Each structure stands twice: as C-alpha cells, then as structure tokens.
Amino acid sequence: MPYRCFEVTVADKVAHLRLSRPDELNTMVPEFWNDLPAIITELSDRGDVRAVVISSTGKHFSAGMDLSVFTGSGLLGDAEAGRRNATFSLLVRRLQGTFTALERARMPVLVAIQGGCIGGAVDLVCAADMRYATPDAFFVVQETNIGMTADVGTLQRLPKLIPDGVARELVYTGRRLTAERAYELGLVNELFPDHDALLQGTLAIAREIAEKSPLTIWGAKEALVYARDHSVPESLHQISLWQTGAFQPADMMEAFAAKGEQRPAVYPDLPPAPTLS
C-alpha cells in the first residue's frame, strides 16, 4: 500500500520505515498522523516482525508538525466555544496516540536521526525504544519557540530519558541540543559518522534484536515501559504476572541447544494478533 509520508520494507524480520518527503523537510502532515500508528500496529499484529527501524531522507529527520493538521481539522468553525474546545482535546489525544503506538508495539522501535529533529519529531523519538544519530543531528522543542506548550509526549517522556533539569532547560529555552550532547546525556545510544553508516548500524542492531526470542523481547518491552511509569513493587508484581502466563521453557531450551551446537538459535514467531472479524 503506498503512503504519502513513508516507504515501508520488511527484510530479515526487521521492518524499515523511511520518512519520504525530504523536499518538505518531512513535516508531519495529516496523513502522517493517521498512517504511522496504522503501519506500526499492522507490523506488530503480524507476528513475524521482530524490530522496527524508523529513518528519514534528506537533510533533516523531520521539521515537525505541519500546520495543515490544525487548519484541516475542522476545529476553526463557528461551534459553541465549550464544544469546540472539548473537541480540540480529542484531537490532541489522537495525535498523542500516534506516538504511543510505538510503545504499544510488541517489538522494539529504533530511530535513526540525521539533521534536524524538531518539534513533533522530538515527541516521536522520545516514544521509541532507542535512538541513533549522525553528528549533524540536533533536537529542538520547537513548540516553545512558536508560543505553545508541547502536548504530544515530549514533556512526559523526555524527563524520563535525560536528567530532569536538562529537559526543563531545553523545554523552557527552546535551544538546540546537539548530537554530541544528546549522546553524553544518553538520549542517543550511539553516533555514526554519516547517514549511510547510521542506517547500516541501526539496521544491524535491529537484526541482532530480531535473532532473540520475540516472546522474550515483547515481555521485556512490556516490563520496561510499565516500570518507567510505576513503582518498583508495582513493577515487580507486573513482571511476576507476565512470567506466570508467558514463561515457557521451549525458548530457553533452544537457546541452550543452539549454544551447545554452535549455531544460531531459531525461535518461532509470535502468533498474529487476534482479530474480532
């Protein structure tokens, strides 16, 4: 299926999504917000995709949200103020859900960033599992610079990824965060010298993840996301419940057998997600 904003390929159990509007700086037009969660959910539901890489094309990763998201939303009409404003909150929640889909996926999502990662693009990468970049990459909470409060996930996720005071400084000032500083802070896992090396390196990490038991990785992601937002006792309880249902010895036995036989382990895919149709 063709998409306006993305090119999607799958190889070696790794899906690769490329933002494909470089001449428009990969701005996030309405189709972006609808298509990204649909693509991620479809890949997650398939069961045979074990990692996802999101990369971009052109000079910048993404310049963030396109204003057409607001002008084309139908919210600028003559509706009564209370109803109009309450409906606007629904729009914001739907935009938030686009990036929350990355967290809800059964497989890890890795992001490869070059050039500018601006505004809504920061919301996107904060929702991913890992971030990789080139030295020319930079991050800007652009909403501050245009007179609005960021509302699609940066304020909620960024302080969980870097020190709280640093996150506040970036948000309050709207300054650029360089790739080198982002790496020092741990926002970026690794810097690659150029775009080709970035893609090759990030895809290699994704393929390494894809070699592991997909059930193990799914359980780990569920636990990590849950633990970020809950206390240690609550999180220990969560993983105990997961293990009660999901832990089975077959994958562990395969791992031991593969190691003893000096061969790659072979794990079954996850089953497709159930449907109601």
N, C-alpha and C positions, 0 to 999 in steps of 0.2 A: 504494500500500500504506500503510495507516495505521500510525503509530508512536506509542508511548506518550510518548516524550520529545521528538519532533521533528516539525516541519512542514517539508516539502521542496517547493520550487518551482524551476523552471528557466525562465529567460527571457533572451533575447539572449545565449545561450551561457554564462550565469552561473547557477550553482546557488546557492540560498539555503536554508540550514538554520537553522531557529529552534528554540531550546530552548523547549519549550512547556508547562512545568509551573510557572508563576510562583507559584502559591499554596504550592507545596512548595519554593520557592527554587531550582527547577531542580536539585535534588540528583540525583546520578548513581546511579540505581537499577540493578539488574542488566540490565534491557532497554537502558539507555543504553550499557553497555559492549559489548553484542552488536551493537546496531543501528548505532552510529556507524561502526565500521570497515566494516560491510557496505554502508552508504549511500555512504561515501567511495569504496570500491573499485568499486561499481557505477557511480558517476558517472565515475570515472577510466576504467573499462573502456569506457564508451560511445563515447568519442572526440569527441563533439560538445560537451562541457562544457569550457570553457577557463579557468574560475576558479570558486572556491567561496567564499562568504561564510557564516560561522557567526555568528549573532547570538542574542539571547536576548529574553525577555519578562519584564515585571515589574520589581520594584525592584532585583534583583540578577542579575548574569550567571549565577552558579551558586555554591551553598554547598558544592560538592564532593561527595565520595563519600558515598553513603548507606550506613548500617551494614548494611542488608539484603544488601549484596554479600557480607559475611562470614557473617552468620547463615544465609543461604540457600545457601551454597556447599557444604554437606556436609562441611566440614572440622572440625566440632566433635564428631565421633563418637568412638567408642572404639577407633579404629585404633591399631596399634602406633606409637609416637612417631616413629620414623625414617621410616616410610612416610607418616604424616600430615604431617610437616614437609616432606618432599621434595615431596609433592603440593601443599603450600601454595606452594612456589616456582613450581610450574607455574601456579597461579592468578595470582601476581604477574606472571609473564611474559605471560600472556594479557591482563591489564589494561594492561601496558606496550604491547602490540601494538595496543590500541585507538587510542592516540595516535600511534604510529609509522606507522599507516596514513596520517596526514596528510602525513608526509614522503615516503611512497612513492607518493603520488598523482602522476599525470602533469601536474597543473595546480596552480597556486598556491592556497593556502588562506589567506584573510584572516579575522580575527576582530574583531568589533565588541563592545566590552565596556562595560557600564554597571553601576554599583553594585559589589557585592562579587564578586571573583574569588578564590575561597577554596579552599585545599587542592587537590583534584584538578583544579579549574578552572585553576589555575596550570600544572599539568602539560599540560593541553590547549593553552593559549595559547602555551606555550613551544615546542610542536611545530608551530605554524602558521608560515606564511611571514612574515606581517606582522600587527601588532596596532594597533587604533584604539580610542579610548575617549572617554567623556564626563568632564567634570571631577569628577564624583562617584565615579568608579571607584576601586577600591583593590584591592591584591593582598596576600594573606596566605599564607605557607607554614604552613597551619594544623596540619599534622601535628606540628610541634614543640610546639604548644600543647596537644595531647592525648596527648603521651607516646609518639610513634612517629617513626621516621625516614621521611621521604618516599621513596617507592620506585617511582613510576610515570613519572619523567622529569625532574622539576624539578631535582634535584641534578646531573643530567647535562647539561641544556640551558641552564638559567638562567645559569651562569657563562660560557657562550659568547655570551650576549646582552647582558650588563651586566658591569661590572668585577667581577673575582673576589672582591675584598674586600667589595664591597657585597652580592653574592649571599650570601656567607658570613654577613654580619651579619643579613640578612633570614632566613636559614635558622636560625641559632643563636638568634635572639631571638624569632622568630615575630611581629615587628612588622608593622604595616601599611605598605605602600608606596603613597603617594598617586599619583593620576593625573599630577599635575604633576611629581613627582619621577621617575616612570616615563618621562615624556616627556623630561625632562632627561637621563636615563640612556640613552635610545634604545630602551628596551623597547617603548615605544609610539611609533608613527610620527607620529601626529597626534591632537590633541584637538579634538573637535567640541562645540559649546555645549550640545546636548541630544540626546536619543535619536533623534528624527526626523532631525536633521542628521547624526548618526552613521551611521544606516542609509543615508541618501541619499549621503553622502560615500563610505562604504566600498563601496557598490554601484557608484558612479561609477568608482572606482579599478579595481574588478574588471572593469567593462565596458571600460575603457581597455586592461587587460591582454588581454581577450578579442579585441581588434582586432588583436593582433600574431600572428605566425606561431605556431601552437600547437607545432610541432616545435621552433622556436627556444626557446620558453619552457620546454618539457619538458627540453631539453638544458641550459639554464641552471640549472634547479632541480636536476637530477641533479648538475651540477658543483658548485653551491654547497653542497649537503648533503655531498657527498663531500669537498670541500675543508675543511669545518668539522672533519672527523674525521681528516684525513690531512695529511701534509707537503706543502709546495709542489711538490717534484719529483714526488711521487706524484700530486698533483692535476693537474699539467701533463700527465703521462702519461695520466691518465684522460680528460682532455678531448681529447687527440690521438686516442685510440681512438674516442671518441664521434664526433668530426668525420669520421674515416675512413669510418664507416658512415652517419652521418646527414646530413652536409652535402651538400646538393644545390643547384644554382643557381636552381631554379624560384622559390622564395620570395623570394630576393634580387632576381631579375629583376622579379617582381611588385611588390616594394616600390619599385624604381626607376621602373617604369612608372606606378604609382599617383601617385608624387610628381610626375612629369613631366606627368601628365594632371590633376593637382589633384583627385584622387578618393581615397576610402578604398581601401586595399589589400584584396583578397579572397583569403584563403588556405583551402585545403582543410582539413577537419577531420582529426584523427588517425583512423586506422582503429580499429575496435573491437579491444579486446584479444583475443588468441586464446583459444579455449576447448578443453578436452580432451574434450568430449562429442560 
